[in-house]
Amino acid sequence: MGDNIVNFYAGQPPLNRVAFQRHSSEVMNRHLNDPETRFLVFKDGKPLMKKDESGSILFLTKNQLGDDELGKEFGVAPSDASSETKKYYETSRLPHTQPPLVFLGIDDRQSPTTNSSSKVDHLNPQGPAYFALDAQGDTLNWDELLERENGEWGDARSSGNNMSPWDAGVYAQGRALVDWNARNKFCPACGSPTYSLWAGWKRNCLSSVQPIEGKEPCFSTKGLHNFAYPRTDPVIIMGILDSTGEKMLLGRQKSWPKGMYSCLAGFIEPGETFEDATRREVLEEAGIEVGPVRYSSSQPWPFPSNLMVGTFGRAKDGQTIRLDLDNELEDAQWFPKSLLQSIISSPSGSTFSKKDYKQLDDKAQSHHDQESSAALAPSEKKPDELVAKEGELGLSRVPPSTAIAGQLIRQWARGELDLVSKL
């Protein structure tokens, strides 16, 4: 179970990231200036899309962008720099005020980098390069570009949800990295500005290339520090079954739309395994103790940068749901397989509007709201939309198949799951 599941936003197949090329300014600048290279542009987290074409990314060339919007090439170290100092300039973006630019990889689908042929050059896979760019600078220039190229800034969630699987993988990677670069403009160690290295995959304290007279060097310039590299925050999301395997535990937040239920979810804490986090979160949110836990699959979630870890678990017998431990859920119930089968077969069973997704983006600011957003909670509930808390009439919608919560529900409801062993 889980070996061959590829969830949405996961690439299908992904770009060849050729991570070993990121430190070379020469290679990155060659990609940057290649007329075949494509740029995925974001503004405030919103992707540049083809106007009035839902789910169609407007990839641009360097010629379409222009040097003013793209910024300077990746920098190199001064000719007299020591070998140690040269590390501070590897594919750098200086001055540090340049807009974030991230190398995503090579689309080698036409010439896949495999071991099937001795002719394949693994160091230099063939295909167009892809970069992600944060749209900064003169707003008027971007407005003119959009009009010229017939583009528009798309809603982050609804645009992503409507993309082709391959485009969605590029989008997820690009959005997460542009967001990380934009959020980490200052050094956590000393507060100095940071600048971009390794073509957007590392950030370094500016004091390493612009030392402050009379001040000790920042300790971040020595050793390995996790704040210098992109973050991915893991979130556990679980399909919990009763002891018979015929019912699944689903819950809902107060802010969700009428009839919306989903799998329980929560951030994995330091010192926890996937199994530990599954058991803790279900106990905290629903008062249910879980026994056996099995991994299912995972999904990149670029809002802003999570890894959703999907599991299935089997609850212990003879328990009563209680919601008063951490008070995160409005309701939680055990739902039979027959009901969920009918909902996922219904055209309206996983339908969400553009307004729903926008409201979710507006709400997902706190740590807990990010957990909730991963279950696709799309809108704010009105007083007259209270969900029935008794019986099963309150459930009418579950997450779509593009969310791992929707996949967990569908996998179980369709009988595609080898049941988690009983206690």
C-alpha positions in Angstrom: 0.0 0.0 0.0 1.3 3.4 -0.9 4.1 2.3 -3.2 2.7 3.6 -6.5 0.4 6.4 -5.4 1.3 9.8 -7.0 -0.9 12.6 -5.6 -1.7 15.9 -7.2 1.1 18.6 -7.0 3.7 15.8 -7.1 4.9 16.3 -10.6 3.9 13.2 -12.5 6.8 13.0 -13.5 8.6 15.9 -11.8 11.1 18.2 -13.3 14.7 16.9 -13.2 15.9 19.2 -10.4 19.7 18.6 -11.2 20.5 20.0 -7.7 24.3 19.6 -8.4 24.0 22.4 -11.0 22.7 25.0 -8.6 26.1 26.1 -7.3 27.4 26.9 -10.7 26.8 30.5 -11.9 28.1 29.6 -15.3 25.5 26.8 -15.8 22.6 28.8 -14.3 23.3 31.9 -16.4 23.4 29.6 -19.5 20.0 28.4 -18.5 18.8 31.9 -17.7 19.8 33.2 -21.2 18.5 30.2 -23.2 15.6 31.3 -25.4 13.9 27.9 -24.6 13.8 28.6 -20.9 10.4 29.2 -19.3 9.6 31.4 -16.3 6.7 30.8 -13.9 5.8 34.2 -12.4 4.1 34.9 -9.1 2.8 38.1 -7.5 1.8 37.9 -3.8 1.6 34.1 -4.2 -0.7 34.4 -7.2 0.5 32.6 -10.4 0.5 34.3 -13.8 -2.2 32.6 -15.9 -3.5 32.8 -19.4 -6.4 35.3 -19.3 -9.9 33.6 -19.1 -8.3 30.1 -19.4 -8.8 28.4 -16.1 -5.8 26.3 -15.0 -3.5 27.4 -17.9 -0.2 28.8 -16.7 1.3 31.6 -18.8 4.9 30.6 -19.0 7.1 33.4 -20.2 10.5 33.6 -22.0 13.3 35.9 -21.1 12.5 38.0 -24.1 8.9 38.4 -23.0 10.0 39.4 -19.5 12.8 41.8 -20.2 15.9 42.5 -18.1 14.1 45.1 -16.0 11.6 42.6 -14.5 14.1 39.7 -14.4 17.0 41.4 -12.8 20.7 40.7 -13.1 22.4 37.5 -13.9 23.6 35.2 -11.1 26.9 36.6 -9.6 30.3 35.2 -9.2 33.0 35.8 -6.6 35.7 38.5 -7.0 38.7 37.2 -8.9 41.0 37.6 -5.8 38.6 35.8 -3.4 39.8 32.9 -1.3 38.4 29.5 -1.8 36.4 29.9 1.4 35.0 33.3 0.3 34.0 32.0 -3.1 31.4 29.8 -1.5 29.5 32.9 -0.5 29.0 33.9 -4.1 27.9 30.6 -5.7 25.0 31.6 -8.0 24.3 34.6 -5.8 21.7 37.4 -6.4 23.4 40.6 -5.5 22.4 43.3 -4.6 20.2 41.5 -2.1 17.2 43.6 -3.1 16.7 41.8 -6.4 13.4 39.9 -6.8 13.6 36.2 -5.8 14.5 34.0 -8.8 14.6 30.2 -8.3 15.9 27.5 -10.7 13.3 24.7 -10.7 14.9 22.2 -13.0 14.9 20.7 -16.5 12.0 19.3 -18.4 13.6 16.1 -19.7 10.5 14.2 -20.6 11.6 14.0 -24.2 15.0 12.7 -23.2 14.5 11.1 -19.8 17.6 10.8 -17.6 17.6 7.1 -17.0 20.2 4.4 -17.0 18.7 2.7 -20.0 21.2 4.1 -22.4 24.9 4.8 -22.1 24.3 7.9 -24.3 22.4 9.8 -21.5 24.5 12.6 -20.0 23.3 12.7 -16.4 25.3 15.9 -15.7 23.6 17.8 -18.5 20.0 16.5 -19.1 18.4 17.8 -22.2 15.2 19.9 -22.3 14.0 23.4 -21.5 14.9 24.9 -18.1 12.3 26.3 -15.7 12.6 29.2 -13.3 10.2 30.7 -10.8 10.2 34.5 -10.4 8.6 36.8 -7.8 7.0 39.8 -9.6 8.4 42.9 -7.9 9.2 46.4 -9.0 7.1 48.9 -11.0 3.4 47.7 -10.9 2.8 49.7 -14.1 5.4 47.6 -16.0 3.7 44.4 -14.9 0.3 45.7 -15.9 1.6 46.5 -19.3 3.2 43.0 -19.6 -0.1 41.4 -18.6 -1.9 43.3 -21.3 0.7 42.6 -23.9 0.9 38.8 -23.2 -2.9 38.4 -22.4 -2.3 37.3 -18.9 -3.8 37.7 -15.4 -2.9 36.9 -11.8 -4.8 33.8 -10.9 -6.2 32.8 -7.5 -3.7 30.6 -5.9 -5.9 27.7 -4.9 -8.5 27.6 -7.7 -5.9 28.0 -10.4 -3.7 25.3 -8.9 -6.7 22.9 -8.6 -7.5 23.3 -12.3 -4.0 22.8 -13.7 -2.9 19.7 -15.5 -1.0 17.3 -13.2 2.4 18.1 -14.7 1.9 21.9 -14.5 0.6 21.6 -11.0 3.9 19.9 -9.9 5.9 22.8 -11.4 3.6 25.3 -9.8 3.8 23.7 -6.3 7.6 23.7 -6.4 7.8 27.2 -7.6 5.2 28.7 -5.3 6.8 27.1 -2.2 10.3 28.4 -3.0 9.3 31.9 -4.1 7.3 32.2 -0.8 10.3 30.9 1.3 12.7 33.4 -0.3 10.2 36.3 0.1 9.6 35.4 3.8 13.3 35.1 4.8 14.8 38.4 4.0 16.6 38.8 7.4 19.1 36.6 9.2 17.6 34.7 12.2 21.1 34.8 13.9 21.9 38.5 13.8 19.1 40.3 12.0 21.1 41.4 9.0 19.6 41.2 5.5 20.0 38.0 3.6 20.7 37.3 0.0 20.0 34.4 -2.4 22.5 31.7 -3.2 22.4 28.5 -5.2 19.9 29.9 -7.7 17.3 30.5 -4.9 17.9 27.3 -2.9 19.9 28.9 -0.1 19.9 32.2 1.8 23.0 33.6 3.4 23.6 36.5 5.9 24.7 39.6 4.0 27.5 40.2 6.5 29.4 37.3 4.9 30.0 39.4 1.8 29.6 42.9 3.3 31.3 42.6 6.8 30.3 45.2 9.4 33.3 47.0 10.8 33.9 46.3 14.4 31.3 43.6 14.6 32.0 39.9 15.0 31.2 37.7 12.0 27.6 36.2 12.2 27.7 32.6 13.5 25.5 31.6 10.6 28.5 31.9 8.3 30.1 28.9 10.1 28.7 25.4 10.2 25.4 24.0 9.0 22.1 25.8 9.9 18.6 24.8 8.9 17.4 28.3 8.5 19.6 28.7 5.5 17.6 26.2 3.4 14.0 25.9 2.3 11.5 24.7 4.9 8.9 22.0 4.4 6.6 21.6 7.3 5.1 18.0 7.6 1.4 17.7 8.4 -0.2 14.3 9.2 -3.6 13.6 7.7 -5.4 10.4 8.5 -8.2 8.1 7.5 -9.2 6.6 10.8 -11.4 3.4 10.5 -13.5 1.7 13.2 -12.7 -1.8 14.4 -14.8 -3.3 11.6 -13.2 -1.3 8.8 -16.6 -0.2 7.5 -16.8 3.3 9.0 -14.4 6.3 8.7 -14.0 9.1 11.2 -14.4 12.6 9.6 -14.7 16.0 11.3 -15.4 19.6 10.4 -14.3 23.1 11.4 -16.8 25.9 12.1 -15.5 27.9 9.2 -16.3 25.1 6.6 -19.3 25.3 4.3 -22.5 23.5 4.9 -22.1 19.7 4.6 -18.3 19.7 4.5 -16.4 17.0 6.4 -12.8 15.8 5.9 -10.1 13.7 7.4 -8.5 14.9 10.7 -5.1 16.5 10.3 -2.4 18.2 12.3 1.2 19.3 12.3 3.9 16.7 13.1 5.7 17.9 16.2 9.5 17.5 17.0 10.4 14.1 18.3 7.3 12.4 16.7 7.0 9.7 14.1 4.1 9.6 11.6 2.5 7.0 13.7 2.9 9.0 16.9 1.4 12.1 15.3 -1.5 10.2 13.9 -2.4 8.8 17.4 -1.9 12.1 19.2 -3.9 14.3 16.8 -6.9 11.9 16.7 -6.9 11.7 20.5 -6.6 15.5 20.9 -9.3 16.4 18.3 -11.8 13.6 18.7 -11.0 11.7 22.0 -10.4 8.5 20.1 -7.5 6.2 20.8 -5.9 4.6 17.7 -4.0 1.4 17.6 -2.3 0.1 14.3 -1.2 2.9 11.9 0.0 2.4 8.3 1.5 4.9 5.9 -0.4 5.5 2.7 1.1 8.3 0.6 2.2 11.9 0.7 1.5 15.1 -1.1 3.3 18.5 -1.5 1.0 21.2 -0.5 2.2 24.7 -1.6 0.0 26.9 0.7 2.6 27.9 1.6 4.9 24.8 1.9 3.7 21.7 3.6 4.2 18.0 3.0 1.0 16.2 3.7 1.7 12.7 5.1 -1.3 10.4 4.6 -1.9 7.5 7.0 -4.7 5.0 7.8 -5.3 4.0 11.4 -7.6 1.5 13.2 -9.5 2.8 16.3 -9.9 0.8 19.4 -13.3 -0.6 20.3 -15.9 0.8 22.6 -15.0 4.5 22.5 -17.1 7.7 22.5 -16.2 10.8 20.4 -15.5 13.9 22.5 -14.6 17.3 21.2 -13.8 19.1 24.4 -10.1 18.4 24.7 -8.7 21.0 22.3 -12.0 22.3 20.9 -10.7 22.5 17.4 -13.6 20.7 15.7 -17.3 21.6 15.6 -18.3 18.0 14.9 -16.8 14.6 14.3 -18.7 11.4 13.3 -18.2 7.9 12.1 -19.6 7.7 8.5 -20.4 4.4 6.7 -18.7 3.4 3.5 -22.1 3.4 1.6 -22.7 7.0 2.4 -19.2 8.2 1.3 -19.5 6.1 -1.9 -22.6 8.0 -2.8 -21.0 11.4 -2.1 -17.8 10.8 -4.1 -20.0 9.6 -7.0 -22.1 12.8 -6.9 -21.2 15.7 -9.2 -21.6 18.1 -6.3 -19.9 15.9 -3.7 -16.5 17.7 -4.1 -17.4 21.0 -5.8 -15.9 24.2 -4.6 -16.2 27.7 -6.1 -13.5 30.3 -6.7 -15.0 32.3 -3.9 -14.6 29.3 -1.6 -10.9 29.0 -2.3 -10.3 32.7 -1.9 -12.0 32.7 1.5 -9.7 29.8 2.5 -6.6 31.7 1.4 -7.8 34.7 3.5 -8.3 32.5 6.6 -5.2 30.3 6.5 -2.9 32.6 8.4 -2.4 30.8 11.7 -0.6 27.5 12.4 -3.9 25.7 13.0 -5.7 27.3 10.0 -2.9 25.9 7.8 -3.7 22.5 9.0 -7.4 23.1 8.2 -6.6 24.4 4.8 -4.8 21.2 3.8 -8.2 19.5 4.2 -9.7 22.1 1.8 -12.0 24.0 4.1 -13.2 26.6 1.7 -15.5 29.1 3.3 -16.9 30.8 6.3 -20.1 29.3 7.7 -23.2 31.5 8.1 -25.5 31.2 11.2 -28.3 29.6 9.1 -25.9 26.9 7.7 -25.4 24.9 10.9 -24.7 21.3 10.1 -26.9 18.6 11.7 -24.9 17.1 14.5 -27.0 14.0 14.9 -27.3 11.3 12.2 -25.7 11.5 8.8 -27.8 14.1 7.0 -25.1 16.8 7.7 -22.5 15.3 5.4 -22.8 16.3 1.8 -19.3 17.2 0.6 -15.8 15.8 1.0 -12.5 17.1 -0.4 -11.8 16.7 -4.1 -9.4 14.1 -5.5 -6.7 16.8 -5.9 -6.3 16.8 -2.1 -4.8 13.9 -0.3 -7.8 13.9 2.1 -10.0 13.2 -0.9 -7.7 10.4 -2.0 -7.7 8.7 1.4 -11.5 8.8 1.5 -11.8 7.5 -2.1 -9.2 4.8 -1.7 -11.1 3.3 1.3 -14.7 3.9 0.0 -13.8 2.2 -3.4 -12.4 -0.9 -1.7 -8.8 -0.2 -2.8 -7.4 -0.4 0.7 -6.0 -3.5 2.4 -7.6 -3.0 5.8 -5.4 -2.0 8.6 -4.9 -4.9 10.9 -7.2 -5.3 13.9 -5.8 -5.1 17.5 
